[in-house]
Amino acid sequence: MILYLHGFRSSPQSFKARLLAERMRLLGRADEYQCPQLPASPAAAIALARDLVREVDPAQLTLVGSSLGGYYATWLAQQSGCRAVLLNPAVKPPRDLEKYVGVSIQYHSDEPFEFKREYMAELQALQVDVISKPERYFLIAATGDEVLDWREMVGHYPQARQIVIQGSDHGISEFADYADEVLAFCGIEAESSNR
């Protein structure tokens, strides 16, 4: 199973989330893919993710986390022992999101939501200083990320499988080029077009 965790102000309507959902549908495995709308509260987002995968064997689970979702995926993978794919993950969101305390607008719906001051402590509680078992992690980082520093990402996941894209952007516009590799890491082989 794949659980996709979107980023701050994002949603299941993000380009990467929809692309993976469509790939899974075409493979006849749509029921093995979930991407919930995460609440603004980090603690509530983690609780939701844990509820969704409570019955899933960690050996059969991969978390795919984008930006802030990558921060959540790292903590959850450390706790459960499952695999995690990290797409331009946030490494230090307690530092980076301080300026967003207050009301923000979601990217895909223009709906307002409140990021409360107490959420900063919830983020801090999820900090993973050093990952264990780096073979369970797959990092895709873009040097052209206009939001987060790719060097922090690379440094935070030493010995993990890594692809560093020269250029690109925070959303990884060319994610379609890497989707099959992501799915393979998740244990899902894309079917050959020759079959």
Legacy VTK file of the C-alpha trace (Angstrom):
# vtk DataFile Version 3.0
C-alpha trace
ASCII
DATASET POLYDATA
POINTS 195 float
0.000 0.000 0.000
1.044 3.588 -0.697
-0.011 6.435 1.575
0.732 9.819 0.007
1.197 12.721 2.420
0.924 16.094 0.714
2.697 19.278 1.702
1.761 22.434 3.582
-1.190 24.247 1.949
-1.456 21.392 -0.560
-4.065 18.660 -1.046
-4.855 15.364 -2.768
-5.288 17.526 -5.894
-1.540 18.132 -6.166
0.048 17.164 -9.460
2.254 14.438 -7.947
-0.558 12.922 -5.867
-2.905 12.775 -8.862
-0.205 11.352 -11.127
0.551 8.488 -8.721
-3.175 7.846 -8.204
-3.634 7.572 -11.961
-0.629 5.251 -12.356
-2.020 2.995 -9.625
-5.456 3.027 -11.288
-3.957 2.034 -14.652
-2.138 -0.836 -12.927
-5.447 -2.026 -11.453
-4.232 -1.235 -7.943
-6.180 1.922 -7.095
-7.370 0.315 -3.851
-3.726 0.194 -2.663
-3.300 3.983 -2.852
-4.554 6.632 -0.450
-4.014 10.369 -0.280
-6.119 12.034 2.421
-6.575 15.754 2.957
-4.327 16.376 5.934
-5.478 18.684 8.715
-3.421 21.780 9.524
-2.495 20.383 12.941
0.632 18.201 12.647
-0.550 15.999 15.531
-3.930 15.512 13.842
-2.247 14.799 10.484
-0.078 12.098 12.089
-3.097 10.606 13.883
-5.025 10.433 10.592
-2.110 8.782 8.786
-1.675 6.237 11.565
-5.389 5.401 11.512
-5.294 4.810 7.750
-2.417 2.318 7.967
-3.180 0.726 11.344
-3.969 -2.673 9.786
-1.192 -2.566 7.153
1.958 -4.633 7.608
4.885 -2.138 7.598
6.687 -4.422 5.128
3.809 -3.799 2.687
3.599 -0.033 3.263
5.389 2.880 1.635
4.795 6.479 2.611
5.317 9.058 -0.118
5.768 12.482 1.419
6.089 15.791 -0.382
7.540 18.835 1.392
5.936 18.909 4.876
4.487 15.483 4.068
8.085 14.272 3.769
8.740 15.420 7.330
5.670 13.490 8.485
6.645 10.447 6.406
10.121 10.405 7.963
8.731 10.378 11.508
6.120 7.738 10.659
8.687 5.523 8.893
11.011 5.747 11.896
8.143 4.720 14.182
6.717 1.899 12.062
9.671 0.539 10.093
7.996 1.031 6.692
9.617 2.540 3.575
9.412 6.237 2.696
9.842 8.196 -0.512
10.657 11.846 0.159
9.947 14.457 -2.509
11.701 17.753 -1.710
11.009 17.059 1.976
10.935 19.689 4.679
13.805 19.002 7.072
13.282 21.823 9.573
9.634 22.916 9.385
9.566 24.373 12.922
12.004 26.956 11.537
10.505 27.283 8.048
6.800 27.488 8.957
7.083 30.050 11.759
6.201 32.811 9.287
2.951 31.011 8.337
1.379 31.116 11.795
-2.046 32.619 11.172
-4.476 32.200 8.297
-3.207 30.877 4.955
-4.929 29.881 1.732
-4.849 26.341 0.325
-3.307 26.054 -3.143
-5.970 23.966 -4.875
-9.179 25.271 -3.342
-8.420 28.838 -2.216
-9.984 27.797 1.103
-8.573 29.587 4.146
-7.160 27.559 7.024
-5.474 28.493 10.269
-1.977 27.376 11.186
-1.960 27.919 14.941
0.969 28.870 17.150
0.650 25.613 19.136
1.304 23.645 15.941
4.951 24.695 16.176
5.386 22.507 19.274
3.573 19.659 17.477
6.073 19.962 14.616
9.006 19.988 17.032
7.774 16.738 18.590
8.079 15.037 15.181
11.719 16.001 14.557
13.926 13.065 13.529
17.556 14.075 14.008
19.129 10.945 12.505
17.377 8.356 10.366
17.940 4.682 11.022
18.067 2.043 8.278
18.684 4.458 5.382
17.901 1.690 2.892
14.220 2.265 3.748
14.387 5.825 2.377
14.395 7.202 -1.170
15.003 10.942 -1.554
14.256 12.987 -4.651
15.562 16.534 -4.252
15.645 19.360 -6.788
18.456 21.899 -6.798
15.995 24.449 -8.197
13.591 24.127 -5.257
12.529 27.716 -4.604
11.088 26.930 -1.150
13.514 24.532 0.575
17.277 23.934 0.404
18.116 20.691 -1.393
21.487 20.525 0.414
19.703 20.186 3.768
17.654 17.327 2.307
20.698 15.467 0.985
22.510 15.952 4.291
19.549 14.727 6.341
19.274 11.366 4.528
22.867 10.097 4.329
23.303 6.659 2.773
19.671 6.701 1.600
18.953 6.215 -2.078
19.017 9.692 -3.600
18.250 11.380 -6.878
19.298 15.011 -7.069
17.590 16.727 -10.005
19.577 19.596 -11.462
17.176 22.512 -11.646
13.443 21.755 -11.499
11.318 23.340 -8.747
9.631 22.662 -5.409
6.734 20.835 -7.065
9.111 18.683 -9.188
7.373 19.583 -12.449
8.900 16.600 -14.260
7.791 14.105 -11.594
6.261 11.897 -14.318
9.838 11.014 -15.338
10.461 9.516 -11.875
7.060 7.987 -11.096
7.934 4.447 -12.223
11.118 4.514 -10.138
9.099 5.675 -7.135
6.550 2.909 -7.661
9.326 0.316 -8.018
10.759 1.431 -4.670
7.247 0.974 -3.264
7.311 -2.607 -4.542
4.975 -1.917 -7.461
6.422 -2.674 -10.877
4.882 -0.795 -13.784
3.649 -3.272 -16.346
5.573 -3.357 -19.576
3.791 -1.890 -22.583
4.699 -5.112 -24.467
2.355 -7.288 -22.408
LINES 1 196
195 0 1 2 3 4 5 6 7 8 9 10 11 12 13 14 15 16 17 18 19 20 21 22 23 24 25 26 27 28 29 30 31 32 33 34 35 36 37 38 39 40 41 42 43 44 45 46 47 48 49 50 51 52 53 54 55 56 57 58 59 60 61 62 63 64 65 66 67 68 69 70 71 72 73 74 75 76 77 78 79 80 81 82 83 84 85 86 87 88 89 90 91 92 93 94 95 96 97 98 99 100 101 102 103 104 105 106 107 108 109 110 111 112 113 114 115 116 117 118 119 120 121 122 123 124 125 126 127 128 129 130 131 132 133 134 135 136 137 138 139 140 141 142 143 144 145 146 147 148 149 150 151 152 153 154 155 156 157 158 159 160 161 162 163 164 165 166 167 168 169 170 171 172 173 174 175 176 177 178 179 180 181 182 183 184 185 186 187 188 189 190 191 192 193 194
